[in-house]
Amino acid sequence: MRQASLFALFALPRFVSAQEPQAPAIRVEVSRVNVGVIATDSHGKFVEGLQKSDFHIFDNGVEQPIAGFLANDDPAQVILMLECGPSVNLFGAAYVQKADALIRNLAANDGVAIVCYSSAPMVQFELSQDKASARLTLRELNFHMGFADLNLSRGLLAVLDSLRAVPGKKTIVLLSSGVDSSPPQSAGDFHAILSGSEVRVLAISTTRLLVQPAKRHKRSREERASRESLDPMLKAGETTLQNLAAATGGRVYFPKSAKEFDKTYSEIAQLVRHEYNLAFVPQSFDGKLHSLAVTADHAERIDHRKAYLAPALSTN
């Protein structure tokens, strides 16, 4: 099994810690803001054939002319980020390995990497188009190697930072309970980083597996008490996943069975490749975080990042 730090994954600089959040950067010389949009129908399938005139984009509530439009089917760069360690034994390693369906359904020239996190993120498979080797790595993962700590936000920031210089469409597919042992000191700063990032997070929650009883099994008094103490933490985890996915223009899924996991991963394999790219010229150079909103005709649902950092005027 290939295992390395995030430095080895992309040969990029330092980790970002939750205690020292870095603002998402857009260089002053960038004249346009790019927004990737996923448009799907009522069955969750990508809506093809939409035109520039079908979209409307709003910067801080003010509609902006769309300066660039492209239906983007370029290769996807997918980071499969897995909650690892002893916690996996609670819901079963077999459900983690269902992610094989995602890797199997990616296009030939899509890239995939596998990152496990508990106390810290560790690369198990470096970003590559070699799907066969990625699937083998997934099958051989050792979930006893991790720790009891689940530092979700800190690990996610590290992965986002490592992806900054990676070109193309980038998606983190996060399989997690959402439990975070070290939540960020500033929720506002953390949300600003997520919402300003061009990396989409598609989260798959394991909480429904943790709370449902085994078939034909009546819980004992001890099991019921354990369930009652666990529920608030898992509900908070679900909220965490919903918030971080929404901030990045992603989605969160709550599969409850092997069949639902297969369906979820197959849908994600489609969504990571297809998107519409919109661009507009910012009207303000105030260096502040601006909200983004996009609407689209002929689509049941659209997902996009929720903010961008406006460029600041140079004082030179």
C-alpha positions as CSV (number, residue, x, y, z in Angstrom):
1,M,0.0,0.0,0.0
2,R,1.3,3.4,-0.9
3,Q,1.1,5.8,2.0
4,A,2.4,9.4,2.2
5,S,1.8,12.8,3.6
6,L,-0.2,15.4,1.6
7,F,3.2,16.9,0.6
8,A,3.9,13.8,-1.5
9,L,0.4,13.8,-3.1
10,F,0.8,17.0,-5.0
11,A,4.3,18.2,-4.1
12,L,2.7,21.4,-2.8
13,P,3.5,23.5,0.3
14,R,2.4,23.3,3.9
15,F,-0.7,22.1,5.6
16,V,-3.3,24.6,6.7
17,S,-4.4,24.2,10.3
18,A,-7.9,25.0,11.6
19,Q,-6.3,27.4,14.1
20,E,-4.7,29.5,11.2
21,P,-7.3,29.7,8.5
22,Q,-6.1,31.2,5.2
23,A,-8.5,33.3,3.1
24,P,-9.3,31.8,-0.3
25,A,-7.3,33.8,-2.8
26,I,-8.2,35.3,-6.2
27,R,-5.3,37.3,-7.7
28,V,-5.9,40.9,-8.6
29,E,-4.9,40.2,-12.2
30,V,-7.8,37.8,-12.6
31,S,-10.4,39.7,-14.5
32,R,-13.2,37.2,-14.3
33,V,-14.8,35.1,-11.6
34,N,-15.5,31.4,-12.6
35,V,-18.4,29.5,-11.1
36,G,-18.9,25.8,-11.8
37,V,-22.6,24.7,-11.7
38,I,-24.1,21.3,-11.6
39,A,-27.7,21.2,-13.0
40,T,-29.8,18.0,-12.5
41,D,-33.3,16.9,-13.1
42,S,-35.8,15.4,-10.6
43,H,-34.1,12.0,-10.9
44,G,-30.6,13.4,-10.1
45,K,-29.3,13.1,-13.6
46,F,-27.2,15.9,-15.2
47,V,-29.2,18.1,-17.5
48,E,-27.4,18.5,-20.8
49,G,-28.0,21.0,-23.5
50,L,-28.5,24.1,-21.4
51,Q,-27.5,27.4,-23.0
52,K,-26.0,30.6,-21.6
53,S,-29.4,32.3,-21.7
54,D,-30.8,29.7,-19.3
55,F,-28.5,30.9,-16.5
56,H,-28.6,34.0,-14.2
57,I,-25.8,34.8,-11.8
58,F,-25.9,37.3,-8.9
59,D,-23.1,38.9,-7.0
60,N,-24.2,40.1,-3.6
61,G,-27.8,39.9,-4.9
62,V,-27.1,42.0,-8.1
63,E,-27.4,40.1,-11.4
64,Q,-24.3,40.2,-13.5
65,P,-23.8,39.8,-17.3
66,I,-22.4,36.3,-18.0
67,A,-19.1,36.9,-19.7
68,G,-18.1,33.3,-20.3
69,F,-20.1,30.1,-20.7
70,L,-18.9,26.5,-21.3
71,A,-20.5,23.1,-20.9
72,N,-17.4,21.4,-19.3
73,D,-16.9,17.7,-19.8
74,D,-13.1,17.9,-19.1
75,P,-11.5,15.2,-17.0
76,A,-12.3,15.3,-13.3
77,Q,-9.8,15.2,-10.4
78,V,-11.4,13.3,-7.6
79,I,-10.1,13.0,-4.0
80,L,-11.8,10.1,-2.2
81,M,-11.5,11.3,1.4
82,L,-12.4,8.5,3.9
83,E,-13.0,8.6,7.7
84,C,-10.7,5.8,8.8
85,G,-9.5,4.3,12.1
86,P,-11.4,2.3,14.6
87,S,-14.6,4.3,14.0
88,V,-15.1,2.5,10.7
89,N,-15.7,-0.7,12.6
90,L,-19.0,0.8,13.9
91,F,-20.6,0.9,10.5
92,G,-18.5,-1.7,8.6
93,A,-15.5,-1.5,6.3
94,A,-17.6,-3.1,3.5
95,Y,-19.5,0.2,3.1
96,V,-16.2,2.1,2.6
97,Q,-15.2,-0.4,0.0
98,K,-18.4,0.3,-1.8
99,A,-16.6,3.3,-3.1
100,D,-15.2,0.9,-5.7
101,A,-18.4,1.7,-7.6
102,L,-17.2,5.4,-7.8
103,I,-13.8,4.5,-9.1
104,R,-15.1,1.9,-11.5
105,N,-17.5,4.4,-13.1
106,L,-15.1,7.3,-13.6
107,A,-14.0,8.0,-17.1
108,A,-10.6,6.7,-18.3
109,N,-8.9,10.1,-18.2
110,D,-10.3,11.1,-14.8
111,G,-7.8,11.2,-12.0
112,V,-8.5,9.7,-8.5
113,A,-6.6,9.8,-5.2
114,I,-7.5,8.1,-1.9
115,V,-6.9,9.9,1.4
116,C,-7.7,8.5,4.9
117,Y,-8.1,10.7,7.9
118,S,-8.5,10.3,11.6
119,S,-6.2,12.5,13.7
120,A,-4.6,13.7,10.4
121,P,-5.0,13.0,6.7
122,M,-2.7,10.4,5.1
123,V,-2.5,9.7,1.4
124,Q,-3.1,6.0,0.5
125,F,-3.1,6.4,-3.3
126,E,-1.6,9.4,-5.1
127,L,-3.6,11.2,-7.8
128,S,-3.6,9.0,-10.9
129,Q,-5.6,7.8,-13.8
130,D,-4.7,4.2,-12.9
131,K,-8.2,3.0,-11.7
132,A,-7.2,-0.6,-11.3
133,S,-4.4,0.3,-8.8
134,A,-6.8,2.7,-7.0
135,R,-9.4,-0.1,-6.6
136,L,-6.8,-2.5,-5.3
137,T,-5.6,0.1,-2.8
138,L,-9.2,0.6,-1.6
139,R,-9.7,-3.1,-1.1
140,E,-6.5,-3.3,1.0
141,L,-7.1,-0.4,3.3
142,N,-6.3,-1.1,7.0
143,F,-8.8,0.6,9.1
144,H,-7.0,-0.3,12.4
145,M,-4.2,2.1,11.5
146,G,-6.0,5.3,12.6
147,F,-6.7,6.9,15.9
148,A,-9.8,7.7,17.9
149,D,-9.5,11.4,17.0
150,L,-11.5,12.5,13.9
151,N,-10.1,15.9,12.9
152,L,-12.5,16.5,10.0
153,S,-12.2,20.2,9.5
154,R,-8.4,20.3,10.0
155,G,-8.0,17.4,7.5
156,L,-10.3,19.0,4.9
157,L,-8.4,22.3,5.1
158,A,-5.2,20.5,4.4
159,V,-6.6,18.7,1.4
160,L,-8.1,22.0,0.0
161,D,-4.7,23.7,0.4
162,S,-2.9,20.9,-1.4
163,L,-5.4,21.2,-4.3
164,R,-4.8,24.8,-5.0
165,A,-2.3,24.3,-7.8
166,V,-4.0,21.3,-9.3
167,P,-5.6,22.3,-12.6
168,G,-9.1,21.2,-13.8
169,K,-12.3,20.3,-12.1
170,K,-11.7,19.2,-8.5
171,T,-14.0,17.3,-6.3
172,I,-13.6,15.9,-2.8
173,V,-15.8,12.9,-2.2
174,L,-16.0,12.7,1.6
175,L,-17.3,9.5,3.3
176,S,-17.7,10.5,6.9
177,S,-19.9,10.6,10.0
178,G,-19.3,14.3,10.2
179,V,-18.0,14.0,13.8
180,D,-15.2,16.5,14.3
181,S,-12.9,16.1,17.3
182,S,-11.3,19.5,16.7
183,P,-13.8,21.9,15.2
184,P,-12.4,25.2,13.9
185,Q,-12.0,28.0,16.4
186,S,-13.7,30.4,14.0
187,A,-16.7,28.9,12.2
188,G,-17.0,32.0,10.1
189,D,-13.4,31.8,8.8
190,F,-13.8,28.1,8.1
191,H,-17.0,28.7,6.2
192,A,-15.4,31.5,4.2
193,I,-12.6,29.2,3.1
194,L,-15.1,26.5,2.0
195,S,-17.5,28.9,0.2
196,G,-14.6,30.7,-1.6
197,S,-13.0,27.5,-2.8
198,E,-13.4,26.2,-6.4
199,V,-13.2,22.6,-5.0
200,R,-16.6,20.9,-4.7
201,V,-17.4,18.6,-1.7
202,L,-19.8,15.7,-2.2
203,A,-20.4,14.2,1.2
204,I,-21.7,10.7,2.0
205,S,-22.9,10.3,5.5
206,T,-22.4,7.1,7.5
207,T,-24.8,8.1,10.3
208,R,-27.8,6.2,9.0
209,L,-25.8,3.0,9.2
210,L,-24.8,3.8,12.8
211,V,-28.3,4.5,14.1
212,Q,-30.4,1.8,12.4
213,P,-30.7,-1.5,14.3
214,A,-29.8,-4.8,12.8
215,K,-32.7,-6.7,11.2
216,R,-34.8,-8.7,13.6
217,H,-32.8,-7.5,16.5
218,K,-34.4,-5.9,19.6
219,R,-32.1,-3.5,21.4
220,S,-31.2,-4.2,25.0
221,R,-31.5,-1.5,27.6
222,E,-27.7,-0.8,27.3
223,E,-27.9,-0.5,23.6
224,R,-30.8,1.9,23.8
225,A,-28.9,4.0,26.3
226,S,-25.9,4.0,24.0
227,R,-28.1,5.0,21.1
228,E,-29.6,7.9,23.1
229,S,-26.1,9.2,24.0
230,L,-24.8,8.8,20.4
231,D,-27.8,10.4,18.6
232,P,-27.0,14.1,19.4
233,M,-23.4,13.7,18.2
234,L,-24.5,12.0,15.0
235,K,-27.2,14.6,14.3
236,A,-24.5,17.3,14.8
237,G,-22.3,15.4,12.3
238,E,-25.1,15.4,9.7
239,T,-25.5,19.1,10.1
240,T,-21.7,19.6,9.7
241,L,-21.7,17.6,6.4
242,Q,-24.7,19.5,5.1
243,N,-23.1,22.8,5.8
244,L,-19.7,22.1,4.3
245,A,-21.3,20.5,1.2
246,A,-23.7,23.4,0.6
247,A,-20.9,26.0,1.0
248,T,-18.9,24.4,-1.8
249,G,-21.8,23.9,-4.2
250,G,-21.8,20.2,-3.4
251,R,-24.3,17.7,-2.0
252,V,-24.7,15.3,0.9
253,Y,-26.1,11.8,0.7
254,F,-27.6,9.6,3.4
255,P,-27.5,6.0,2.2
256,K,-28.8,3.3,4.4
257,S,-28.1,0.1,2.5
258,A,-25.6,-1.5,0.2
259,K,-27.9,-0.8,-2.8
260,E,-28.2,2.9,-1.8
261,F,-24.4,3.2,-1.5
262,D,-24.0,1.7,-5.1
263,K,-26.6,4.2,-6.4
264,T,-24.9,7.1,-4.6
265,Y,-21.4,6.4,-5.9
266,S,-22.7,5.9,-9.5
267,E,-24.5,9.2,-9.4
268,I,-21.4,11.0,-8.0
269,A,-19.3,9.5,-10.8
270,Q,-21.5,11.3,-13.3
271,L,-21.6,14.6,-11.4
272,V,-17.9,15.0,-11.0
273,R,-17.4,15.0,-14.8
274,H,-20.2,17.2,-16.0
275,E,-20.7,20.8,-15.1
276,Y,-21.4,24.2,-16.6
277,N,-18.8,26.9,-16.2
278,L,-20.0,30.4,-15.9
279,A,-17.8,33.5,-15.7
280,F,-18.5,37.2,-14.9
281,V,-16.4,40.3,-14.5
282,P,-16.5,41.5,-10.9
283,Q,-17.8,45.1,-10.5
284,S,-16.2,45.7,-7.1
285,F,-12.5,45.5,-6.1
286,D,-13.0,45.7,-2.3
287,G,-11.1,42.6,-1.3
288,K,-14.2,41.3,0.5
289,L,-16.1,38.0,0.4
290,H,-19.1,38.3,-1.9
291,S,-22.1,36.0,-2.0
292,L,-22.9,34.2,-5.2
293,A,-26.3,32.9,-6.4
294,V,-27.1,31.2,-9.6
295,T,-30.5,30.2,-11.1
296,A,-31.2,28.1,-14.2
297,D,-34.2,27.4,-16.3
298,H,-35.1,23.8,-17.2
299,A,-33.3,22.3,-14.2
300,E,-34.8,20.9,-11.1
301,R,-31.8,21.5,-8.9
302,I,-28.5,23.4,-9.3
303,D,-25.4,23.4,-7.1
304,H,-22.6,26.0,-7.1
305,R,-20.1,27.6,-4.7
306,K,-21.7,30.3,-2.5
307,A,-19.1,33.0,-2.4
308,Y,-15.8,34.4,-3.9
309,L,-13.2,36.8,-2.6
310,A,-13.2,39.9,-4.7
311,P,-9.8,41.2,-5.8
312,A,-8.5,44.2,-4.0
313,L,-7.1,47.3,-5.8
314,S,-3.4,47.5,-5.7
315,T,-1.9,50.3,-3.6
316,N,1.3,50.3,-5.6
